[in-house]
């Protein structure tokens, strides 16, 4: 599902059921199909054949370039085309996963690094995380607003209000303020925003704490338009009420790859 209107309808119907749309990053065919297989099996278990699920990939994101990992060629455009081709085949009419509502998400697309990708036809994708979070806040708003003005009619745009840092670094992990979240969404006109809620990228569920209290304060200002990244960095029991906190979409990658590697190796 790549049509903007239909993508938004998926989110509206998910909200009616108090569901948060899961977004799983992948950098290989094994993980891509495993996500679809798991969604199909879970849907059969609960009696819902057309569960919504999003498959995502980063491009030249410095923390993790997944299009480069998708191919041995060392060329991101080949990796991205392979990723998209795999999804197209796996979601074909003759596929066991054809009933799922599958969306394709570009994650952490950074304006200066990914300028060549941003020249592509954005209608090929369901949504994009336009990530200008490394810029000063005002510059971030300007860059994101310009992208929304140019492409917001053809693709769902997820803006990055604050940068989600990597585990083990020296940066302070400062949660997004409700005031900044409201200002960012109002001025950029993004469809949803990534807020820093205490999680980190590529961390184990150890010492971090998901800040649902801050999420609820943000929700009061902007509604249920929050995207949560870095779910592998907190324990599962902390994120059982995300819909109530205003989260509409949740991203996960680290736990899937980390936990699957030993099984694949064996």
C-alpha positions as CSV (number, residue, x, y, z in Angstrom):
1,X,0.0,0.0,0.0
2,X,1.8,3.1,-1.2
3,X,-1.0,5.6,-2.0
4,X,-0.9,8.4,0.6
5,X,-4.7,8.4,1.1
6,X,-4.8,4.6,1.6
7,X,-1.8,4.7,3.9
8,X,-3.6,7.2,6.1
9,X,-6.7,5.1,6.1
10,X,-4.7,2.2,7.4
11,X,-3.6,4.4,10.3
12,X,-7.2,5.6,10.9
13,X,-8.5,2.1,11.0
14,X,-5.7,1.0,13.3
15,X,-6.5,3.8,15.7
16,X,-10.2,2.8,15.7
17,X,-9.0,-0.6,17.0
18,X,-6.5,1.0,19.4
19,X,-3.6,-0.5,17.5
20,X,-0.1,0.9,17.0
21,X,1.3,0.1,13.5
22,X,4.5,-1.9,13.8
23,X,7.4,-1.0,11.6
24,X,10.2,-3.5,11.3
25,X,13.5,-2.5,9.7
26,X,15.2,-5.2,7.6
27,X,18.5,-5.5,5.7
28,X,18.1,-9.0,4.3
29,X,15.5,-11.2,2.6
30,X,15.4,-13.5,5.6
31,X,14.3,-10.8,8.0
32,X,11.9,-9.3,5.4
33,X,10.0,-12.6,4.9
34,X,10.2,-13.5,8.6
35,X,8.3,-10.3,9.5
36,X,5.6,-11.1,7.0
37,X,5.4,-14.7,8.1
38,X,5.1,-13.7,11.8
39,X,2.4,-11.1,10.9
40,X,0.4,-13.7,8.9
41,X,0.7,-16.3,11.7
42,X,-0.3,-13.8,14.4
43,X,-3.2,-12.6,12.2
44,X,-4.5,-16.2,11.9
45,X,-4.2,-16.6,15.6
46,X,-6.4,-13.6,16.4
47,X,-8.7,-14.0,13.3
48,X,-7.5,-11.0,11.3
49,X,-6.1,-11.8,7.9
50,X,-5.3,-8.3,6.8
51,X,-3.1,-7.0,9.6
52,X,-1.2,-3.8,8.9
53,X,2.6,-4.1,9.0
54,X,5.4,-1.8,7.7
55,X,8.7,-2.9,6.3
56,X,11.4,-0.3,6.6
57,X,15.0,0.3,5.5
58,X,17.6,3.1,6.1
59,X,19.8,4.3,3.3
60,X,23.0,6.3,4.0
61,X,22.2,6.8,7.6
62,X,25.6,6.9,9.4
63,X,24.4,4.8,12.4
64,X,23.3,2.0,10.1
65,X,23.2,1.9,6.3
66,X,20.8,-0.9,5.6
67,X,20.6,-0.6,1.9
68,X,24.3,-1.2,1.7
69,X,23.9,-4.3,3.9
70,X,21.2,-5.6,1.6
71,X,23.7,-6.2,-1.2
72,X,27.3,-7.2,-1.6
73,X,27.7,-4.7,-4.4
74,X,28.3,-1.8,-2.1
75,X,25.7,0.3,-4.0
76,X,22.8,1.6,-2.0
77,X,20.5,1.9,-5.0
78,X,20.9,-1.8,-5.8
79,X,20.2,-2.7,-2.2
80,X,17.1,-0.5,-2.1
81,X,15.8,-2.0,-5.4
82,X,16.3,-5.5,-4.1
83,X,14.5,-4.7,-0.9
84,X,11.5,-3.3,-2.8
85,X,11.6,-6.1,-5.3
86,X,11.5,-8.7,-2.5
87,X,8.5,-7.0,-1.0
88,X,6.7,-6.8,-4.3
89,X,7.1,-10.5,-4.9
90,X,6.3,-11.5,-1.4
91,X,3.1,-9.5,-1.5
92,X,2.0,-10.7,-4.9
93,X,-1.4,-12.3,-5.5
94,X,0.1,-15.8,-5.5
95,X,1.9,-15.2,-2.2
96,X,0.8,-16.5,1.2
97,X,1.2,-12.9,2.5
98,X,-1.0,-11.3,0.0
99,X,-3.8,-10.5,2.4
100,X,-1.6,-8.4,4.7
101,X,-1.7,-4.6,4.5
102,X,2.0,-4.1,3.8
103,X,3.6,-0.6,3.7
104,X,7.1,0.4,2.7
105,X,8.9,3.0,4.8
106,X,12.2,4.9,4.2
107,X,13.8,5.4,7.6
108,X,16.2,8.1,8.7
109,X,16.5,9.7,5.3
110,X,18.9,12.6,5.8
111,X,18.7,15.5,3.4
112,X,22.5,16.0,2.7
113,X,23.5,12.3,2.7
114,X,20.4,11.0,0.8
115,X,20.0,13.8,-1.8
116,X,20.2,11.4,-4.7
117,X,17.5,9.1,-3.2
118,X,15.3,12.2,-2.6
119,X,15.2,12.7,-6.4
120,X,13.5,9.3,-6.8
121,X,9.7,9.1,-7.3
122,X,8.5,9.2,-3.7
123,X,5.2,7.7,-4.7
124,X,7.0,4.3,-4.7
125,X,7.0,4.4,-0.9
126,X,4.3,4.5,1.8
127,X,6.1,6.9,4.1
128,X,9.4,8.5,4.8
129,X,11.1,9.6,8.0
130,X,12.7,12.9,6.8
131,X,15.5,13.2,9.3
132,X,16.9,16.7,9.7
133,X,17.3,16.2,13.5
134,X,21.1,16.7,13.4
135,X,20.4,20.4,12.4
136,X,19.6,23.1,14.9
137,X,16.0,23.0,15.8
138,X,14.9,26.0,13.7
139,X,16.9,24.7,10.7
140,X,15.3,21.3,11.2
141,X,11.8,22.8,11.0
142,X,12.7,24.8,7.9
143,X,14.1,21.8,6.1
144,X,11.3,19.5,7.1
145,X,8.6,22.0,6.2
146,X,10.2,22.5,2.7
147,X,10.1,18.7,2.1
148,X,6.5,18.5,3.3
149,X,5.5,21.4,1.0
150,X,7.3,19.6,-2.0
151,X,6.2,16.0,-1.3
152,X,3.5,15.9,1.3
153,X,0.7,15.3,-1.2
154,X,2.3,12.1,-2.4
155,X,3.8,10.5,0.6
156,X,3.2,10.3,4.4
157,X,5.9,12.3,6.1
158,X,7.3,11.4,9.5
159,X,9.4,14.3,10.9
160,X,12.3,13.9,13.4
161,X,11.7,16.5,16.2
162,X,14.8,15.4,18.0
163,X,17.7,13.1,17.4
164,X,17.5,9.6,18.8
165,X,21.1,8.9,19.9
166,X,23.1,5.7,19.7
167,X,23.7,3.7,22.9
168,X,27.2,3.9,24.4
169,X,27.9,7.4,23.1
170,X,28.8,10.6,25.0
171,X,25.7,12.5,24.1
172,X,23.0,13.3,26.6
173,X,19.6,11.6,25.8
174,X,17.2,14.6,26.4
175,X,13.5,13.8,26.0
176,X,11.5,15.9,23.6
177,X,9.6,18.7,25.3
178,X,5.8,18.9,24.7
179,X,6.3,22.6,23.7
180,X,8.9,21.7,21.0
181,X,6.7,18.8,19.7
182,X,3.7,21.1,19.2
183,X,5.8,23.8,17.6
184,X,7.5,21.3,15.3
185,X,4.3,19.6,14.1
186,X,2.4,22.9,13.6
187,X,5.2,24.6,11.6
188,X,6.3,21.6,9.5
189,X,2.8,20.1,8.8
190,X,4.3,16.6,9.0
191,X,1.8,13.8,9.4
192,X,3.5,12.4,12.5
193,X,6.7,13.1,14.5
194,X,9.5,11.0,16.1
195,X,9.9,12.2,19.7
196,X,12.8,11.3,22.0
197,X,11.1,9.4,24.8
198,X,14.1,7.9,26.6
199,X,14.9,5.1,24.2
200,X,18.1,4.7,22.2
201,X,19.2,3.0,19.0
202,X,21.1,-0.3,19.2
203,X,20.8,-0.7,22.9
204,X,19.8,-3.8,24.9
205,X,16.8,-3.6,27.3
206,X,18.8,-2.8,30.4
207,X,18.9,0.5,32.1
208,X,16.8,2.7,29.9
209,X,13.3,3.9,30.8
210,X,10.6,4.7,28.3
211,X,9.0,8.0,29.2
212,X,5.3,7.4,28.8
213,X,4.6,10.4,31.0
214,X,6.2,12.7,28.5
215,X,4.5,11.0,25.6
216,X,1.1,11.6,27.2
217,X,1.9,15.3,27.7
218,X,2.9,15.5,24.0
219,X,-0.3,13.7,23.1
220,X,-2.4,16.4,24.8
221,X,-0.9,19.0,22.4
222,X,-0.7,17.1,19.1
223,X,-2.9,14.1,19.4
224,X,-2.0,10.5,18.6
225,X,0.8,11.3,16.1
226,X,3.8,10.1,17.9
227,X,6.4,7.7,16.5
228,X,8.6,5.7,18.9
229,X,12.0,4.5,17.7
230,X,14.5,2.4,19.6
231,X,12.1,-0.1,21.2
232,X,14.8,-2.7,21.6
233,X,16.4,-0.5,24.3
234,X,13.6,-0.9,26.8
235,X,11.9,-4.0,28.3
236,X,8.7,-5.2,26.7
237,X,6.6,-4.5,29.9
238,X,7.3,-0.8,29.5
239,X,5.6,-0.5,26.2
240,X,2.3,-2.2,26.6
241,X,0.1,0.9,26.6
242,X,1.6,2.9,23.7
243,X,-1.7,3.7,22.1
244,X,-2.9,5.4,25.3
245,X,0.3,7.4,25.2
246,X,-0.4,8.8,21.8
247,X,1.9,6.5,19.8
248,X,0.6,5.6,16.4
249,X,3.7,3.9,14.9
250,X,6.6,2.0,16.5
251,X,10.0,1.1,15.0
252,X,12.1,-1.9,15.9
253,X,15.2,-3.5,14.4
254,X,18.0,-4.3,16.9
255,X,16.2,-7.0,18.9
256,X,15.1,-8.8,15.8
257,X,18.6,-9.1,14.3
258,X,20.4,-9.6,17.6
259,X,18.1,-12.5,18.7
260,X,17.8,-14.1,15.3
261,X,21.6,-14.4,14.5
262,X,22.3,-17.1,17.1
263,X,19.4,-19.2,15.7
264,X,20.5,-18.7,12.1
265,X,24.1,-19.6,13.0
266,X,23.0,-22.8,14.8
